[in-house]
Amino acid sequence: MNPIAILADSTCDLSPELVLRHRIEILPLHVSFPNDSHDYRDGIDLQSEDVYRKAEESKSTPKTGALNVYELIEFFRVHIDRGEDVLFTGIGSGLSSTYQNALLAAQSFPEGRIEVVDSQNLSTGTGLLVLKMAALRDEGKDVHAIAKEVRGLVPYVSAKFCIDRLDYLYRGGRCSGLTMNLAHILHIHPVAKVIDNKLQVVRKVRGRYRRAVDAQLEEFEEDLPAIDPFALFVTDSGHMEGEDEYMLSKARERFDPERIYHTRAGCVVSSHCGPKTIGILYLLDPKKVRR
């Protein structure tokens, strides 16, 4: 059995410490700005704070770009030439063309050497699956067995976020000016959840932002009997004004603190949601979920 290289794109939002500990290679997606010819690589040439600064200066939202087929071929080739099999996942196919491009790139190599898994998710919703891949690799499973098992877990990822301000979504064409203005006037904070490979608004919470944070924690409490103890993420986009510590403290009351990871969203995710966005993400145990 060949050794296995686990590759994930930068939207998985894993911390550098987790990436190093679990021997994961991160492939950067692209970010660009109006009136700026530079192509920035997420997490390499650009950090989230740079995104906010440039967005405020230009009063526009950056554009984000998928990994193209040529890039993926080059990333994959390094590992194939070393005699490693490749296991890749990234942002869901309903949110980016990266998955389809990875499938095309894999065709350039001998059959069976590369497995591409559609996370159908984003941020640490994908990151949870990446950590599962690493754990299964460390158990000695081959690349095909890992891919099969992780694909079976995809429907059991619970990923939800609350968003403080909608101007980033508006600038990116993801909500109307009317929706943005009404949300501002009425103090409405949407709670979005990944459902069927799409990020969908499931609640519109009116009032203080804390109420939207609590809405996520309420669902977390309801899910507790069925949550896989493997890992839980609290992931935010910065400028949280204490809401991140609040969510972490509540999660630690009910979940093993050693298995809770606090991470910062990268440039691609931050470009779409803006500052002061936070989510709680975990896996449900298929054996405990009522269908």
C-alpha positions as CSV (number, residue, x, y, z in Angstrom):
1,M,0.0,0.0,0.0
2,N,1.3,3.4,-0.9
3,P,1.7,6.2,1.6
4,I,-1.1,8.7,1.5
5,A,-0.9,12.5,1.0
6,I,-3.9,14.4,2.3
7,L,-4.6,17.7,0.4
8,A,-7.3,20.2,1.1
9,D,-8.0,23.6,-0.3
10,S,-7.6,26.7,1.9
11,T,-11.4,27.1,2.6
12,C,-11.2,24.3,5.1
13,D,-10.0,26.9,7.6
14,L,-7.9,24.6,9.7
15,S,-5.3,26.3,11.9
16,P,-1.6,26.0,11.1
17,E,-1.2,23.9,14.2
18,L,-3.8,21.3,13.1
19,V,-2.3,21.3,9.6
20,L,1.1,20.6,10.9
21,R,0.0,18.0,13.5
22,H,-2.0,16.0,11.0
23,R,0.3,16.3,8.0
24,I,-2.1,18.0,5.7
25,E,-1.2,20.1,2.7
26,I,-3.3,23.2,2.1
27,L,-3.8,24.4,-1.5
28,P,-4.6,28.1,-1.7
29,L,-7.6,29.5,-3.6
30,H,-7.4,32.9,-5.2
31,V,-8.6,36.4,-4.2
32,S,-8.5,39.5,-6.3
33,F,-9.7,43.1,-6.0
34,P,-11.1,45.7,-8.4
35,N,-8.4,48.0,-9.7
36,D,-5.7,45.7,-8.4
37,S,-4.0,43.4,-11.0
38,H,-2.5,41.1,-8.3
39,D,-3.7,37.6,-7.9
40,Y,-3.5,36.8,-4.2
41,R,-3.2,33.3,-2.8
42,D,-5.5,32.7,0.2
43,G,-3.4,32.6,3.4
44,I,-0.1,33.0,1.6
45,D,-0.1,36.5,0.0
46,L,-3.2,37.7,1.9
47,Q,-4.8,37.4,5.3
48,S,-8.3,38.1,6.4
49,E,-7.4,41.5,7.9
50,D,-6.0,42.5,4.5
51,V,-9.3,41.6,2.9
52,Y,-11.2,43.9,5.2
53,R,-8.8,46.7,4.8
54,K,-8.8,46.5,1.0
55,A,-12.6,46.1,0.9
56,E,-13.1,49.2,3.0
57,E,-10.7,51.2,1.0
58,S,-12.3,50.4,-2.3
59,K,-15.8,50.0,-1.1
60,S,-16.0,46.8,-3.1
61,T,-15.9,43.1,-2.4
62,P,-13.0,41.0,-3.6
63,K,-13.6,38.2,-6.1
64,T,-12.6,34.7,-5.2
65,G,-11.4,32.1,-7.6
66,A,-11.2,28.3,-7.6
67,L,-8.1,26.2,-8.1
68,N,-7.8,25.5,-11.8
69,V,-7.0,22.2,-13.4
70,Y,-3.4,23.0,-14.3
71,E,-2.6,24.0,-10.7
72,L,-4.2,20.9,-9.3
73,I,-2.2,18.7,-11.7
74,E,1.0,20.3,-10.5
75,F,0.0,19.9,-6.8
76,F,-1.0,16.2,-7.4
77,R,2.1,15.4,-9.5
78,V,4.5,16.2,-6.6
79,H,3.0,13.4,-4.5
80,I,2.4,10.9,-7.3
81,D,6.1,11.3,-8.3
82,R,7.0,10.5,-4.7
83,G,5.1,7.3,-4.8
84,E,2.2,8.6,-2.7
85,D,-1.5,8.2,-3.3
86,V,-3.5,11.4,-3.1
87,L,-6.7,12.1,-1.2
88,F,-8.1,15.6,-1.9
89,T,-11.2,17.5,-0.7
90,G,-12.1,21.1,-0.7
91,I,-15.1,23.5,-0.8
92,G,-18.3,21.8,-1.9
93,S,-19.2,21.3,-5.6
94,G,-22.3,23.5,-5.1
95,L,-20.2,26.4,-4.0
96,S,-17.1,26.3,-6.3
97,S,-15.7,24.7,-9.4
98,T,-12.7,23.4,-7.5
99,Y,-14.2,19.9,-7.0
100,Q,-14.9,19.5,-10.8
101,N,-11.5,20.8,-11.6
102,A,-9.9,18.3,-9.2
103,L,-11.8,15.4,-10.9
104,L,-10.4,16.6,-14.3
105,A,-6.9,16.9,-12.9
106,A,-7.0,13.4,-11.5
107,Q,-7.6,12.0,-15.0
108,S,-4.0,13.0,-15.8
109,F,-2.7,10.3,-13.5
110,P,-2.9,6.5,-13.4
111,E,-6.3,5.2,-12.3
112,G,-6.7,4.6,-8.6
113,R,-3.9,6.9,-7.4
114,I,-6.1,9.9,-6.6
115,E,-9.4,10.1,-4.7
116,V,-11.4,13.3,-4.8
117,V,-14.1,13.7,-2.2
118,D,-16.9,16.3,-2.5
119,S,-17.2,17.8,1.0
120,Q,-20.5,19.5,0.0
121,N,-19.5,22.0,2.6
122,L,-17.3,24.9,3.4
123,S,-15.0,26.2,6.1
124,T,-14.4,23.8,9.0
125,G,-17.4,21.8,7.8
126,T,-14.9,20.6,5.3
127,G,-12.1,20.7,7.9
128,L,-14.0,18.1,10.0
129,L,-13.8,15.7,7.0
130,V,-10.1,16.5,6.5
131,L,-9.4,15.6,10.1
132,K,-11.3,12.4,9.7
133,M,-9.2,11.5,6.6
134,A,-6.1,12.1,8.7
135,A,-7.3,9.9,11.5
136,L,-8.3,7.0,9.1
137,R,-4.9,7.3,7.3
138,D,-3.2,7.0,10.7
139,E,-5.2,3.9,11.4
140,G,-3.6,2.3,8.3
141,K,-6.5,2.4,5.9
142,D,-5.9,2.7,2.2
143,V,-6.9,5.8,0.1
144,H,-10.0,4.1,-1.3
145,A,-11.3,2.9,2.0
146,I,-10.8,6.4,3.5
147,A,-12.6,8.1,0.6
148,K,-15.5,5.7,0.9
149,E,-15.9,6.2,4.6
150,V,-15.6,9.9,4.5
151,R,-18.1,10.2,1.7
152,G,-20.5,8.4,4.0
153,L,-20.0,11.1,6.6
154,V,-20.7,14.1,4.3
155,P,-24.5,14.2,5.0
156,Y,-23.7,14.2,8.8
157,V,-21.7,17.5,8.9
158,S,-23.6,20.2,10.7
159,A,-22.3,23.6,9.7
160,K,-24.0,26.8,10.6
161,F,-23.0,30.5,10.9
162,C,-24.6,33.8,11.9
163,I,-23.7,36.9,10.0
164,D,-23.5,40.4,11.6
165,R,-23.6,42.6,8.5
166,L,-24.8,42.0,5.0
167,D,-22.7,44.6,3.0
168,Y,-20.2,42.0,2.0
169,L,-22.9,39.7,0.7
170,Y,-24.5,42.7,-1.1
171,R,-21.3,43.9,-2.7
172,G,-20.8,40.3,-3.9
173,G,-24.2,40.1,-5.4
174,R,-25.5,37.6,-2.9
175,C,-28.3,39.7,-1.4
176,S,-30.2,42.8,-2.6
177,G,-29.8,46.3,-1.4
178,L,-33.3,46.3,0.0
179,T,-32.5,43.2,2.1
180,M,-29.3,44.7,3.3
181,N,-30.9,48.0,4.3
182,L,-33.9,46.3,6.0
183,A,-31.6,44.0,7.9
184,H,-29.6,47.0,9.1
185,I,-32.7,49.0,10.1
186,L,-34.4,46.1,11.8
187,H,-31.3,44.6,13.4
188,I,-31.8,41.3,11.6
189,H,-28.9,38.8,11.8
190,P,-29.3,35.8,9.4
191,V,-28.4,32.3,10.6
192,A,-27.2,30.3,7.6
193,K,-26.7,26.5,7.4
194,V,-25.2,24.3,4.8
195,I,-28.0,22.2,3.3
196,D,-27.8,20.0,0.2
197,N,-24.4,21.5,-0.9
198,K,-25.6,25.1,-0.5
199,L,-25.4,27.8,2.2
200,Q,-29.0,28.7,3.0
201,V,-30.6,31.1,5.4
202,V,-32.6,29.1,7.9
203,R,-33.4,31.8,10.5
204,K,-33.6,35.6,10.6
205,V,-32.9,36.7,14.2
206,R,-34.0,40.2,15.2
207,G,-32.3,42.1,17.9
208,R,-28.9,41.8,19.4
209,Y,-26.3,39.7,17.6
210,R,-26.0,37.6,20.7
211,R,-29.5,36.2,20.0
212,A,-28.2,34.8,16.6
213,V,-25.3,33.2,18.4
214,D,-27.7,31.7,20.9
215,A,-29.8,30.3,18.1
216,Q,-26.8,28.2,17.0
217,L,-26.1,27.1,20.5
218,E,-29.8,26.0,20.9
219,E,-29.4,23.7,17.9
220,F,-26.1,22.5,19.3
221,E,-27.9,21.6,22.6
222,E,-30.6,19.8,20.7
223,D,-28.1,17.8,18.7
224,L,-25.8,16.9,21.6
225,P,-27.1,13.3,22.1
226,A,-26.2,12.5,18.4
227,I,-22.9,14.5,18.1
228,D,-19.8,12.5,17.3
229,P,-17.3,13.3,20.1
230,F,-14.5,13.3,17.5
231,A,-14.2,17.1,17.2
232,L,-16.1,20.4,17.3
233,F,-15.1,23.7,15.7
234,V,-15.9,27.3,16.6
235,T,-14.8,29.3,13.6
236,D,-15.1,33.0,13.2
237,S,-14.1,35.7,10.7
238,G,-12.6,38.1,13.3
239,H,-13.7,41.4,15.0
240,M,-15.9,39.2,17.2
241,E,-16.2,41.6,20.2
242,G,-16.3,38.7,22.7
243,E,-18.9,36.6,20.9
244,D,-16.3,33.9,20.1
245,E,-15.3,33.5,23.7
246,Y,-19.0,33.4,24.7
247,M,-19.7,30.6,22.2
248,L,-16.6,28.7,23.2
249,S,-17.5,28.9,26.9
250,K,-21.0,27.6,26.2
251,A,-19.6,24.8,24.0
252,R,-17.0,23.8,26.7
253,E,-19.8,23.3,29.2
254,R,-21.3,20.5,27.2
255,F,-18.4,19.1,25.0
256,D,-14.9,17.8,25.8
257,P,-12.8,21.0,25.8
258,E,-9.8,19.0,24.5
259,R,-11.8,18.3,21.3
260,I,-13.0,21.8,20.6
261,Y,-10.9,23.8,18.1
262,H,-11.2,27.6,17.7
263,T,-10.1,28.7,14.2
264,R,-10.1,31.8,12.1
265,A,-11.8,31.9,8.7
266,G,-9.5,32.4,5.7
267,C,-9.6,35.1,3.0
268,V,-12.1,33.3,0.7
269,V,-14.7,32.7,3.4
270,S,-14.1,36.2,4.9
271,S,-14.5,37.8,1.5
272,H,-18.1,36.5,1.3
273,C,-19.3,36.8,4.9
274,G,-17.4,39.8,6.2
275,P,-16.2,40.4,9.8
276,K,-18.1,39.2,12.9
277,T,-19.4,36.0,11.4
278,I,-19.2,32.9,13.6
279,G,-20.2,29.3,13.4
280,I,-20.3,26.1,15.4
281,L,-19.5,23.0,13.4
282,Y,-19.5,19.3,14.2
283,L,-20.3,15.8,12.9
284,L,-23.3,13.8,13.8
285,D,-22.9,10.1,14.5
286,P,-24.8,8.2,11.8
287,K,-25.8,5.5,14.3
288,K,-27.5,8.1,16.6
289,V,-29.3,10.3,14.1
290,R,-33.0,9.8,13.7
291,R,-34.0,9.9,10.0
